[in-house]
């Protein structure tokens, strides 16, 4: 999972597209941003947070894109589970085993003597 595919994964579990913003900050949305390093020696980081009224809440920073995406996916999927939109499927009763009727044993044919040579 990466920044290009996360919105598809989230839509699959029922997260509305308007509550996720990838690449840009947007109010009333979970944001996933790639942050470039300021200096030459820095590393790229990924930030995940909820933005509301211009403020960031529940902010987290990651050094790995996939980890950031899985964090966001897990967080939003859990919210779907908590509200009952997704969850464990109901148990399916296993089918009763099929019992084959016993077949009467047939006696093996008696060995035959070889035919005489004429």
C-alpha positions as CSV (number, residue, x, y, z in Angstrom):
1,X,0.0,0.0,0.0
2,X,1.3,3.5,-0.9
3,X,0.1,7.0,-1.3
4,X,-1.2,6.2,-4.8
5,X,-3.3,3.2,-3.8
6,X,-4.5,4.1,-0.2
7,X,-7.7,6.0,-1.4
8,X,-8.8,2.9,-3.3
9,X,-8.2,0.7,-0.3
10,X,-10.1,3.1,2.0
11,X,-13.0,3.3,-0.4
12,X,-13.1,-0.5,-0.4
13,X,-13.8,-0.6,3.3
14,X,-16.4,2.2,3.1
15,X,-14.4,5.3,4.1
16,X,-15.9,8.3,2.2
17,X,-13.4,9.9,-0.2
18,X,-14.1,13.4,1.2
19,X,-12.6,12.6,4.6
20,X,-9.2,11.7,3.1
21,X,-6.7,14.1,1.5
22,X,-3.5,12.7,0.0
23,X,-0.8,15.2,-0.9
24,X,-2.5,18.4,0.3
25,X,-3.9,19.7,3.6
26,X,-7.7,19.9,3.7
27,X,-10.0,20.9,6.5
28,X,-12.2,18.2,8.0
29,X,-10.1,15.4,6.5
30,X,-7.4,12.9,7.4
31,X,-4.3,14.1,5.5
32,X,-1.3,12.1,4.3
33,X,1.5,14.4,3.3
34,X,5.0,13.8,2.0
35,X,7.4,16.3,3.6
36,X,10.7,17.0,1.8
37,X,13.8,17.6,3.9
38,X,14.9,21.2,4.4
39,X,18.6,20.4,4.2
40,X,20.5,18.3,1.8
41,X,21.1,15.6,4.4
42,X,17.6,15.2,5.6
43,X,15.2,12.4,4.8
44,X,11.7,12.4,3.3
45,X,9.0,11.9,6.0
46,X,5.3,11.2,5.8
47,X,2.8,12.9,8.0
48,X,-0.7,11.7,9.0
49,X,-3.1,13.9,10.8
50,X,-6.7,15.1,11.1
51,X,-7.1,18.7,10.0
52,X,-9.9,20.9,11.4
53,X,-10.2,24.7,11.3
54,X,-6.6,24.9,10.1
55,X,-5.2,22.9,13.0
56,X,-3.6,19.5,13.0
57,X,-4.8,16.8,15.4
58,X,-3.6,13.3,16.1
59,X,-0.4,14.1,14.2
60,X,2.1,11.3,13.5
61,X,5.3,11.3,11.4
62,X,6.9,8.3,9.6
63,X,10.1,7.8,7.7
64,X,8.4,5.1,5.5
65,X,5.6,5.7,3.1
66,X,4.1,2.2,3.5
67,X,4.1,2.4,7.3
68,X,2.4,5.8,7.1
69,X,-0.3,4.4,4.7
70,X,-0.9,1.3,6.9
71,X,-1.2,3.5,10.0
72,X,-3.8,5.7,8.3
73,X,-5.6,2.6,6.8
74,X,-5.7,0.9,10.2
75,X,-6.9,4.0,12.0
76,X,-9.8,4.6,9.5
77,X,-10.7,1.0,9.2
78,X,-11.0,0.7,13.0
79,X,-13.3,3.7,12.9
80,X,-15.5,1.8,10.3
81,X,-15.5,-1.2,12.6
82,X,-16.4,0.9,15.7
83,X,-19.4,2.4,13.9
84,X,-20.6,-1.0,12.6
85,X,-20.0,-0.3,8.9
86,X,-17.6,-3.3,8.6
87,X,-16.8,-6.2,10.8
88,X,-16.6,-9.9,11.2
89,X,-18.9,-11.8,8.9
90,X,-21.6,-13.9,10.7
91,X,-20.6,-17.5,11.2
92,X,-21.9,-19.9,8.6
93,X,-23.2,-23.2,9.9
94,X,-21.1,-26.0,8.4
95,X,-23.0,-28.4,6.2
96,X,-23.8,-31.7,7.7
97,X,-21.4,-34.4,6.5
98,X,-22.8,-36.5,3.7
99,X,-23.0,-40.1,4.7
100,X,-22.6,-42.6,1.9
101,X,-24.8,-45.7,2.0
102,X,-22.6,-48.8,2.7
103,X,-22.1,-50.9,-0.4
104,X,-22.6,-54.6,0.2
105,X,-19.3,-56.4,-0.2
106,X,-19.1,-58.6,-3.3
107,X,-17.1,-61.8,-3.1
108,X,-14.1,-61.8,-5.3
109,X,-14.4,-64.0,-8.3
110,X,-12.8,-67.4,-7.9
111,X,-9.5,-67.8,-9.8
112,X,-10.0,-69.8,-13.0
113,X,-7.7,-72.6,-14.1
114,X,-5.9,-71.9,-17.3
115,X,-7.5,-73.5,-20.4
116,X,-5.8,-76.7,-21.7
117,X,-3.6,-76.3,-24.7
118,X,-4.7,-78.4,-27.7
